[in-house]
């Protein structure tokens, strides 16, 4: 499936230094965890995401809902947005 950009919302931002901060996002979808953690899933949110940002997601909401937390690992122009599952 594809990212529903309207379901992705930033809810917190932490400033570590003047130029370094992390944002937290909430997301809910009917897509499975396997789909959500695939490279390129968050490409349409490229303008909102930075490396280190955290996305907390409810996945497979219409089936067997589960919670997953991922950290954004790459947001390079011309490449896929990638994430890593956090324990």
N, C-alpha and C positions, 0 to 999 in steps of 0.2 A: 504494500500500500504506500501511501505518501503522507508526509507530515501535514497536519492540519495546523497551519500557522496561528489560527485564531485560538487554538487550545494551548498554546505555549505562552506563559505569562511570567514575567520577572516579578519576584516578590521581595527580594532582598539584595543589598549590595554592601560589601565590606571593603573598606579602604585600608590597605596595609601601609602604603606610602603614597606620596603625591601622584605617582604615575602607575601604581599597581593596585588593582582591586579585583575582586571576584564577585560575580553575580550568581544568584540562585534563581532557578526557574522551576515552575510547576508545569506538568503536561499530563494530559489524559487522552487515551486513544483506544480504539478497538483493535489496533495492530498488535501483533505478538511482540514479546521481548526480543526474539530473534530478529524481527524486522526493524525494531527501533534502534538496536545497537549496531546495525549494519552501516558501514561507511556510506556516506552520501545521504542517509535518511534526513539529516538536519540541514542539507544544503540550502533550502529555501529560507532558513533562518540565519544565514551567513552574516548578514548585516548586524544582527543582534548579539551574536555569540563571539566570545574570545576564549583563547586557550586558558584552561583552568576553571572556567565556569562549570557550575553543577546543575544538572537537570534531574529533578525528582519526578518520576513518572508512574502513573497507573497504566498498565498495559493490559490488553485483552479484556477490556472493561465489559464487553458483552458476552464473554465466554467464561474463562477461569481467571478473574482479575488477579493481578500480581503487582507488586511494587518493585521498581528498579531505580537505582541512583547511578547516574553516569557523570563522568568528568569529560569535558571537551578537551581533546588532545591535539587537534589540528584544525585550523581555519585559514588555509592558504588560498589566495586568489588563483583560480584555475585548477584547483584540486578539490577533492571531497572533504567535507567536514567529517572528522572522525571523533569517536568517543571511546571511553574505556569504562567497563562496569566497575563500580566501587563496592567493596564488601560491606 
